[in-house]
Amino acid sequence: MHTYSFETLEVWKTSKEYVKLIYVCIKKFPVEERFGLTSQLTRAAISVTCNIAEGNSKNSLKERVRYIDIAYGSLMETLSLIIISYELNYINEGEYQNLRQLVDAISNKLNGLKKYIEKQ
């Protein structure tokens, strides 16, 4: 089976783990949040990985950077939703801290990838 170049990126791998952790956390959310926080949080988290993958496939460096910026925006959207979820007691302190650490790691890796692309 062929491995696509985005699959080798550490930022994509970390983002994928982040999505999986989000899915574990939202299982405990109230049913009434199914079309609110739960839906928004999963869509935003998935958007991070998808934009990294899609951007990596672009030939133009400008387009690649644009998709990294979109991924970063989606990551910040998830952070906002995680903070709200924590304050509503939908996630506990440990889950919150784990998610925040992953946000920091992904953010740093996205910024590093963006700088790398811009230097090419």
C-alpha positions as CSV (number, residue, x, y, z in Angstrom):
1,M,0.0,0.0,0.0
2,H,1.3,3.5,-0.9
3,T,2.0,6.0,1.8
4,Y,1.1,9.5,0.9
5,S,3.5,12.3,1.9
6,F,1.1,13.9,4.4
7,E,1.0,10.6,6.3
8,T,4.7,11.0,7.1
9,L,4.2,14.5,8.7
10,E,4.5,14.5,12.5
11,V,1.9,17.3,12.6
12,W,-0.6,15.2,10.8
13,K,0.1,12.2,13.0
14,T,-0.3,14.3,16.2
15,S,-3.5,15.9,14.8
16,K,-4.9,12.4,14.1
17,E,-4.3,11.4,17.7
18,Y,-5.9,14.6,18.8
19,V,-9.1,13.7,16.8
20,K,-9.2,10.3,18.4
21,L,-8.9,11.8,21.9
22,I,-11.7,14.2,21.1
23,Y,-13.9,11.4,20.1
24,V,-13.2,9.6,23.3
25,C,-14.0,12.7,25.3
26,I,-17.3,13.6,23.6
27,K,-18.8,10.2,24.3
28,K,-19.6,11.6,27.8
29,F,-21.2,14.8,26.5
30,P,-24.9,15.1,27.1
31,V,-27.2,13.9,24.3
32,E,-28.6,17.4,23.9
33,E,-25.1,18.5,22.7
34,R,-25.1,16.1,19.8
35,F,-25.9,18.9,17.3
36,G,-24.1,21.6,19.3
37,L,-20.7,21.3,20.9
38,T,-20.2,17.7,19.9
39,S,-20.8,18.2,16.2
40,Q,-18.8,21.5,16.1
41,L,-15.9,20.0,18.0
42,T,-15.5,16.9,15.9
43,R,-15.9,18.8,12.6
44,A,-13.3,21.4,13.6
45,A,-10.8,18.7,14.8
46,I,-11.2,16.7,11.7
47,S,-10.7,19.9,9.7
48,V,-7.2,20.2,11.1
49,T,-6.1,16.8,9.8
50,C,-7.9,17.3,6.5
51,N,-6.4,20.7,5.8
52,I,-2.9,19.5,6.5
53,A,-3.4,16.6,4.1
54,E,-5.0,18.7,1.4
55,G,-2.5,21.5,1.7
56,N,0.4,19.0,1.4
57,S,-1.0,17.9,-2.0
58,K,-0.8,21.4,-3.5
59,N,1.9,22.4,-5.9
60,S,2.0,26.1,-5.0
61,L,3.8,27.0,-1.9
62,K,1.4,29.9,-1.3
63,E,-1.5,27.4,-1.4
64,R,0.3,25.1,1.0
65,V,0.7,27.9,3.5
66,R,-2.9,28.9,3.1
67,Y,-4.0,25.4,4.1
68,I,-1.7,25.4,7.1
69,D,-3.3,28.7,8.1
70,I,-6.8,27.1,7.8
71,A,-5.7,24.1,9.8
72,Y,-4.4,26.5,12.5
73,G,-7.7,28.3,12.6
74,S,-9.6,25.1,13.0
75,L,-7.2,24.1,15.8
76,M,-8.0,27.4,17.6
77,E,-11.7,26.7,17.1
78,T,-11.3,23.4,18.8
79,L,-9.5,25.0,21.7
80,S,-12.3,27.5,22.2
81,L,-14.8,24.6,22.3
82,I,-12.6,22.6,24.6
83,I,-12.5,25.5,27.1
84,I,-16.2,25.8,27.0
85,S,-16.7,22.0,27.4
86,Y,-14.4,22.1,30.4
87,E,-16.2,25.0,32.0
88,L,-19.5,23.2,31.5
89,N,-17.9,20.1,33.2
90,Y,-18.3,18.0,30.1
91,I,-14.6,17.1,30.3
92,N,-12.5,16.6,33.4
93,E,-9.3,18.4,34.4
94,G,-7.1,15.5,33.1
95,E,-8.8,15.4,29.7
96,Y,-8.6,19.2,29.5
97,Q,-4.9,19.3,30.2
98,N,-4.2,16.4,27.7
99,L,-6.1,18.2,25.0
100,R,-4.4,21.6,25.8
101,Q,-1.0,19.9,25.5
102,L,-1.9,18.4,22.2
103,V,-3.1,21.8,21.0
104,D,0.2,23.3,22.0
105,A,2.1,20.6,20.2
106,I,0.1,20.8,17.0
107,S,0.3,24.6,17.1
108,N,4.1,24.5,17.3
109,K,4.3,21.9,14.6
110,L,2.0,23.8,12.3
111,N,4.1,27.0,12.8
112,G,7.3,25.1,12.1
113,L,5.8,23.5,8.9
114,K,4.6,26.9,7.8
115,K,8.1,28.5,8.3
116,Y,9.7,25.5,6.5
117,I,7.4,25.9,3.5
118,E,7.9,29.7,3.4
119,K,11.7,29.2,3.2
120,Q,11.5,27.1,0.1
